[in-house]
């Protein structure tokens, strides 16, 4: 799930003034980077161009993103998105709650942000270094998903069954990001929902 920190997204956190300013700066850098990648290509875009578009210095860029590839991979799935899942209606199963969260997050995105998410997915499919980076990035959201399920079900965070279950579900996201050829946001969300349903039919979380 993409970050909910961009304009038009759901569930803004309660942050201090300094934290809000830093979050806005980070989001602005990332959005300008994705726009430049869309307009002129990933390899052709430099850090200096991104910094100039976002009206920050290159040193400021590197405070938020250690490398250019991080502008694509950072916040692919973030804590706020999983908070939506945790707070989904209690009668939903974990996978139903996940699908609910995906629908809420994408529903509340602006059209421009949706298009930038499609740019992000297309870059991951086409740029080898980003494909490799995606394999590493999947570890963090796996842990976030495991935590969200644990909180919904009242299970311990170190439950090995839960971590394996979360890893299987994250494989769905990895499969979509690396293999999807769709460019339509609504179709991509529907495809992701269908894949989650398939996982729910074949992968089951044992009772505690």
SERO-4910 file (N, C-alpha, C, O; in steps of 0.05 Angstrom, whole numbers):
BEGIN
 pado doro    nc1    nc2    nc3   cac1   cac2   cac3    cc1    cc2    cc3    oc1    oc2    oc3
  Unk    A     17    -24      0      0      0      0     18     25      0     38     26     14
  Unk    A     10     44    -16     26     68    -17     24     85      7      6     81     24
  Unk    A     41    104     10     40    122     32     15    139     32      5    147     11
  Unk    A      4    144     56    -19    161     59    -11    189     67    -28    205     76
  Unk    A     14    196     63     23    223     72     19    243     50     24    267     54
  Unk    A     12    235     26      9    253      3    -18    267      5    -36    259     19
  Unk    A    -21    290    -11    -46    305    -11    -69    287    -18    -67    270    -36
  Unk    A    -92    290     -4   -116    275    -10   -117    248      3   -137    233     -1
  Unk    A    -97    241     19    -96    214     31   -111    213     57   -117    234     69
  Unk    A   -116    189     67   -132    185     91   -114    185    116    -90    180    114
  Unk    A   -128    190    139   -116    184    165    -90    199    170    -70    186    175
  Unk    A    -91    226    170    -67    241    176    -60    237    206    -78    237    223
  Unk    A    -34    233    212    -27    230    240    -26    256    255    -25    277    242
  Unk    A    -26    255    281    -22    280    297      7    284    301     20    269    315
  Unk    A     18    305    288     47    310    289     52    339    298     34    356    295
  Unk    A     75    344    309     83    371    315     90    386    290     92    375    269
  Unk    A     94    413    294     99    430    271    125    421    256    125    420    231
  Unk    A    146    415    271    171    407    258    167    381    243    177    378    220
  Unk    A    153    362    254    149    336    241    132    340    216    136    327    196
  Unk    A    111    357    218     94    362    194    110    374    171    107    367    148
  Unk    A    128    393    178    144    406    158    163    386    145    166    386    120
  Unk    A    175    369    161    193    348    149    177    329    132    187    321    111
  Unk    A    153    321    140    137    303    124    129    316     98    129    302     77
  Unk    A    122    342     98    115    356     73    139    357     55    136    353     30
  Unk    A    162    363     66    186    365     49    193    338     36    199    337     12
  Unk    A    191    317     52    197    290     41    177    283     19    185    273     -2
  Unk    A    151    288     24    131    282      4    135    298    -21    132    288    -43
  Unk    A    143    324    -18    147    341    -42    170    331    -58    168    330    -83
  Unk    A    192    323    -45    215    313    -60    207    288    -75    214    285    -99
  Unk    A    193    270    -62    185    245    -75    167    249    -98    170    237   -119
  Unk    A    147    267    -95    128    272   -117    142    285   -141    136    278   -163
  Unk    A    160    304   -136    174    317   -158    192    296   -172    195    297   -196
  Unk    A    204    278   -157    221    258   -169    204    240   -187    212    235   -210
  Unk    A    181    231   -178    164    214   -195    154    228   -220    152    217   -241
  Unk    A    148    254   -217    139    270   -241    162    272   -261    157    269   -285
  Unk    A    186    276   -251    209    278   -270    214    252   -283    221    251   -307
  Unk    A    212    230   -268    216    203   -280    196    199   -302    202    187   -323
  Unk    A    171    207   -297    150    204   -316    155    220   -341    151    211   -364
  Unk    A    166    244   -338    169    262   -361    195    257   -377    194    260   -401
  Unk    A    216    249   -363    242    247   -378    257    221   -373    278    217   -385
  Unk    A    246    203   -357    258    177   -352    274    176   -327    284    196   -317
  Unk    A    276    152   -315    290    148   -290    320    153   -293    332    168   -277
  Unk    A    333    140   -312    362    142   -315    370    170   -322    392    179   -315
  Unk    A    352    184   -337    359    211   -346    356    233   -325    364    256   -329
  Unk    A    343    226   -303    337    245   -282    359    244   -261    366    223   -251
  Unk    A    370    267   -253    391    269   -233    380    278   -206    358    290   -205
  Unk    A    395    273   -186    388    283   -159    386    313   -159    369    325   -147
  Unk    A    405    326   -173    405    355   -175    380    366   -187    369    386   -178
  Unk    A    369    352   -208    344    361   -220    321    358   -201    303    375   -200
  Unk    A    321    336   -187    299    331   -168    300    353   -146    279    364   -139
  Unk    A    323    358   -135    326    378   -114    317    405   -124    304    420   -109
  Unk    A    325    412   -148    317    438   -159    287    440   -162    275    461   -155
  Unk    A    274    419   -172    245    419   -175    231    422   -149    210    435   -147
  Unk    A    242    410   -128    230    411   -101    238    435    -85    229    440    -63
  Unk    A    257    451    -97    267    475    -85    281    469    -58    277    483    -38
  Unk    A    298    449    -59    315    442    -37    344    438    -47    347    435    -72
  Unk    A    363    437    -30    390    431    -38    395    401    -41    380    386    -29
  Unk    A    415    393    -57    421    365    -58    427    352    -31    420    329    -26
  Unk    A    440    368    -13    446    357     13    420    351     29    418    332     44
  Unk    A    400    368     25    374    364     37    361    339     26    349    323     40
  Unk    A    363    335     -1    352    311    -14    363    286      0    348    268      7
  Unk    A    390    286      5    402    262     16    396    258     46    399    236     56
  Unk    A    386    279     59    377    275     87    352    259     88    346    244    107
  Unk    A    335    261     67    310    247     66    312    221     50    298    201     57
  Unk    A    329    220     30    331    196     13    361    190      8    374    205     -6
  Unk    A    372    169     21    400    163     18    410    159    -11    433    163    -17
  Unk    A    392    150    -28    399    145    -56    374    151    -73    352    152    -64
  Unk    A    379    156    -99    357    163   -117    336    141   -118    312    148   -119
  Unk    A    344    116   -117    324     95   -118    304     95    -95    282     85    -97
  Unk    A    312    107    -72    295    109    -49    270    127    -54    250    124    -40
  Unk    A    272    145    -74    248    161    -80    226    144    -92    203    152    -92
  Unk    A    233    121   -103    213    102   -113    204     82    -92    181     76    -90
  Unk    A    223     72    -77    218     49    -60    208     57    -32    194     41    -19
  Unk    A    215     81    -23    207     90      4    177     93      6    164    104    -12
  Unk    A    165     82     28    137     85     34    119     71     13     96     79      9
  Unk    A    129     50      0    111     34    -16     88     24      0     65     24    -10
  Unk    A     93     17     24     72      9     43     80     20     70    101     14     80
  Unk    A     63     37     82     72     52    105     55     46    130     34     33    128
  Unk    A     65     55    152     52     50    178     23     60    178      5     47    189
  Unk    A     18     84    167     -9     96    168    -29     78    152    -52     75    160
  Unk    A    -20     67    130    -37     49    115    -46     26    131    -70     18    130
  Unk    A    -28     14    146    -35     -9    163    -52     -1    187    -66    -18    198
  Unk    A    -50     24    195    -68     34    216    -97     33    207   -115     27    222
  Unk    A   -101     39    181   -128     37    170   -138      8    172   -161      3    179
  Unk    A   -120    -11    167   -127    -39    169   -134    -46    198   -154    -60    203
  Unk    A   -117    -37    217   -122    -44    245   -149    -33    254   -163    -47    270
  Unk    A   -157    -10    244   -182      3    253   -206     -4    235   -227      8    238
  Unk    A   -202    -23    217   -224    -32    200   -246    -44    217   -240    -53    240
  Unk    A   -271    -46    207   -292    -59    223   -284    -85    235   -272   -102    221
  Unk    A   -291    -90    260   -281   -113    275   -291   -139    264   -278   -160    269
  Unk    A   -313   -139    249   -324   -165    239   -309   -175    215   -313   -198    207
  Unk    A   -290   -159    204   -275   -168    181   -252   -186    189   -240   -183    209
  Unk    A   -247   -206    172   -224   -223    176   -199   -207    169   -201   -186    158
  Unk    A   -175   -217    177   -151   -202    170   -148   -195    141   -141   -172    134
  Unk    A   -154   -213    123   -151   -207     94   -174   -188     85   -169   -172     67
  Unk    A   -197   -191     96   -219   -172     89   -212   -144     99   -217   -124     86
  Unk    A   -199   -143    122   -190   -117    133   -168   -105    116   -167    -80    112
  Unk    A   -151   -122    105   -129   -112     88   -141   -101     62   -133    -79     53
  Unk    A   -160   -115     50   -172   -106     26   -188    -80     31   -188    -62     15
  Unk    A   -201    -78     54   -215    -54     62   -196    -30     63   -202     -9     53
  Unk    A   -172    -35     75   -153    -13     78   -143     -4     51   -140     20     46
  Unk    A   -138    -23     33   -128    -16      6   -149      1     -8   -142     21    -20
  Unk    A   -174     -6     -6   -195      9    -19   -198     37     -8   -201     56    -23
  Unk    A   -195     40     19   -197     66     32   -174     84     23   -178    107     16
  Unk    A   -149     73     24   -126     89     17   -127     98    -12   -122    122    -17
  Unk    A   -133     81    -30   -134     89    -58   -158    107    -64   -156    124    -81
  Unk    A   -180    102    -51   -204    119    -55   -198    148    -48   -208    166    -61
  Unk    A   -182    152    -27   -177    179    -17   -154    193    -30   -147    216    -23
  Unk    A   -141    180    -49   -118    193    -63   -129    212    -84   -150    208    -96
  Unk    A   -113    233    -89   -120    251   -112   -113    236   -138    -98    217   -138
  Unk    A   -125    246   -160   -119    233   -186    -89    234   -193    -78    215   -203
  Unk    A    -76    257   -186    -48    260   -192    -32    240   -176    -13    228   -187
  Unk    A    -38    236   -151    -24    217   -134    -28    188   -145     -9    173   -144
  Unk    A    -52    182   -153    -57    156   -165    -39    151   -189    -27    129   -192
  Unk    A    -37    171   -207    -21    168   -230      9    165   -223     23    150   -236
  Unk    A     18    179   -203     45    176   -194     50    148   -182     73    138   -185
  Unk    A     30    136   -169     33    109   -160     37     90   -183     52     70   -181
  Unk    A     22     95   -205     26     78   -229     54     82   -240     66     62   -250
  Unk    A     64    106   -240     91    111   -249    111     95   -232    130     83   -242
  Unk    A    107     96   -206    124     81   -187    124     51   -194    145     39   -196
  Unk    A    101     39   -198     99     11   -204    112      4   -231    126    -16   -233
  Unk    A    109     22   -251    121     17   -277    151     18   -275    165      3   -289
  Unk    A    161     36   -259    190     38   -255    202     13   -242    222      3   -250
  Unk    A    188      3   -222    197    -21   -208    198    -45   -228    216    -62   -226
  Unk    A    179    -46   -246    179    -67   -266    202    -65   -286    212    -85   -296
  Unk    A    210    -40   -293    227    -36   -316    256    -30   -309    274    -33   -326
  Unk    A    262    -21   -284    289    -14   -277    301    -35   -259    291    -40   -237
  Unk    A    322    -49   -268    333    -72   -253    340    -65   -224    334    -81   -206
  Unk    A    353    -42   -219    361    -36   -192    337    -32   -174    338    -37   -150
  Unk    A    314    -23   -185    290    -20   -169    277    -46   -164    265    -50   -142
  Unk    A    278    -64   -183    267    -91   -178    282   -105   -155    270   -117   -138
  Unk    A    309   -102   -155    325   -114   -133    318   -100   -107    316   -113    -86
  Unk    A    315    -74   -108    308    -59    -83    281    -67    -72    277    -67    -48
  Unk    A    262    -73    -90    236    -81    -81    237   -107    -65    222   -110    -46
  Unk    A    255   -125    -72    258   -150    -57    267   -145    -28    258   -159    -10
  Unk    A    283   -124    -24    292   -117      3    270   -102     17    266   -106     41
  Unk    A    256    -85      4    235    -68     16    212    -85     27    198    -76     45
  Unk    A    207   -108     16    184   -124     24    187   -134     53    166   -141     66
  Unk    A    211   -134     65    214   -143     92    200   -124    112    187   -134    131
  Unk    A    203    -98    108    191    -79    127    161    -81    127    149    -83    149
  Unk    A    147    -80    105    118    -82    106    108   -109    115     86   -111    125
  Unk    A    125   -130    111    117   -156    123    114   -154    153     95   -164    164
  Unk    A    133   -140    165    132   -137    194    108   -119    202     96   -123    223
  Unk    A    103    -98    186     80    -80    192     54    -96    190     36    -92    206
  Unk    A     51   -113    170     27   -129    167     24   -148    190      2   -152    201
  Unk    A     46   -161    198     45   -180    220     36   -165    246     20   -176    261
  Unk    A     46   -141    250     38   -125    273      8   -118    272     -6   -120    292
  Unk    A     -1   -110    248    -30   -103    245    -48   -126    251    -68   -123    265
  Unk    A    -41   -150    241    -58   -173    246    -57   -181    276    -77   -188    287
  Unk    A    -33   -179    287    -31   -185    316    -48   -167    333    -61   -176    352
  Unk    A    -49   -141    326    -65   -122    341    -94   -127    337   -110   -125    356
  Unk    A   -103   -135    313   -131   -141    309   -140   -166    323   -162   -167    334
  Unk    A   -122   -186    324   -130   -212    336   -121   -216    365   -128   -236    377
  Unk    A   -106   -197    375    -96   -199    402    -75   -221    406    -74   -234    426
  Unk    A    -59   -225    385    -38   -246    386    -11   -233    390     -7   -210    384
  Unk    A      8   -248    401     35   -237    406     50   -231    380     46   -245    360
  Unk    A     66   -210    380     80   -201    356    100   -222    347    107   -223    323
  Unk    A    110   -238    365    131   -257    358    119   -285    350    134   -304    349
  Unk    A     93   -286    345     80   -310    336     91   -319    309     87   -305    290
  Unk    A    106   -342    308    118   -350    282     98   -356    260    104   -350    237
  Unk    A     75   -366    267     54   -372    247     45   -345    234     41   -344    210
  Unk    A     42   -325    251     33   -299    241     53   -287    222     46   -276    201
  Unk    A     79   -289    228    100   -277    211    101   -292    184    105   -279    164
  Unk    A     98   -318    185     98   -333    159     74   -326    142     76   -324    118
  Unk    A     51   -323    155     27   -315    142     30   -288    129     23   -284    106
  Unk    A     41   -269    144     46   -242    133     65   -243    109     61   -228     90
  Unk    A     85   -260    111    104   -262     89     91   -272     64     97   -263     42
  Unk    A     72   -291     67     58   -302     43     41   -280     31     40   -278      6
  Unk    A     28   -264     47     11   -243     36     28   -222     22     20   -212      1
  Unk    A     51   -216     33     68   -196     20     78   -205     -7     84   -189    -24
  Unk    A     78   -232    -11     85   -242    -37     65   -233    -58     72   -231    -82
  Unk    A     40   -229    -50     20   -219    -68     27   -191    -78     26   -186   -102
  Unk    A     35   -174    -60     43   -147    -68     68   -148    -86     69   -133   -105
  Unk    A     87   -165    -79    111   -167    -95    104   -176   -123    114   -166   -143
  Unk    A     86   -196   -125     78   -207   -151     65   -185   -168     71   -182   -192
  Unk    A     47   -169   -156     33   -148   -170     53   -126   -179     52   -118   -202
  Unk    A     70   -118   -162     89    -97   -168    108   -104   -191    115    -88   -207
  Unk    A    116   -130   -191    136   -138   -211    124   -148   -237    138   -148   -257
  Unk    A     99   -156   -237     87   -169   -260     63   -155   -273     56   -160   -295
  Unk    A     51   -137   -258     27   -123   -268     35   -106   -292     55    -92   -292
  Unk    A     18   -107   -313     22    -91   -337      1    -69   -339      1    -53   -358
  Unk    A    -17    -68   -320    -39    -49   -321    -29    -21   -315    -11    -17   -298
  Unk    A    -41     -1   -328    -34     27   -323    -58     42   -311    -56     66   -305
  Unk    A    -80     29   -308   -104     41   -296   -105     36   -267   -105     13   -258
  Unk    A   -106     58   -250   -106     54   -221   -129     36   -211   -124     19   -194
  Unk    A   -153     41   -221   -176     25   -212   -172     -4   -218   -178    -22   -201
  Unk    A   -162    -10   -242   -157    -38   -249   -136    -51   -232   -138    -74   -225
  Unk    A   -115    -35   -225    -94    -46   -208   -104    -52   -180    -96    -72   -168
  Unk    A   -120    -35   -169   -132    -39   -143   -149    -64   -143   -148    -81   -125
  Unk    A   -166    -67   -164   -183    -90   -166   -166   -116   -169   -173   -136   -157
  Unk    A   -145   -114   -185   -127   -138   -188   -115   -146   -162   -113   -169   -155
  Unk    A   -106   -126   -146    -94   -131   -120   -114   -144   -102   -108   -163    -87
  Unk    A   -139   -134   -102   -160   -146    -85   -165   -174    -93   -169   -191    -75
  Unk    A   -165   -180   -119   -170   -208   -128   -147   -226   -119   -152   -249   -111
  Unk    A   -122   -216   -120   -100   -232   -111   -101   -238    -81    -94   -260    -72
  Unk    A   -110   -218    -66   -113   -222    -37   -134   -243    -31   -130   -260    -14
  Unk    A   -156   -243    -47   -176   -263    -43   -165   -291    -50   -172   -310    -36
  Unk    A   -148   -293    -70   -136   -319    -77   -119   -329    -55   -120   -353    -48
  Unk    A   -102   -311    -43    -85   -319    -21   -103   -328      3    -96   -348     16
  Unk    A   -125   -314      8   -142   -320     30   -154   -348     27   -160   -361     47
  Unk    A   -158   -357      2   -169   -383     -2   -149   -406      2   -157   -428      9
  Unk    A   -123   -401     -2   -104   -422     -1    -84   -421     22    -72   -441     29
  Unk    A    -82   -398     35    -64   -394     57    -80   -387     82    -95   -368     82
  Unk    A    -78   -403    103    -95   -399    127    -77   -395    151    -57   -409    155
  Unk    A    -85   -377    168    -71   -371    193    -81   -390    215   -105   -388    222
  Unk    A    -64   -408    225    -74   -426    247    -83   -410    271    -73   -389    277
  Unk    A   -102   -421    285   -111   -408    309    -89   -409    331    -73   -428    332
  Unk    A    -89   -389    348    -69   -387    369    -73   -410    389    -57   -412    408
***
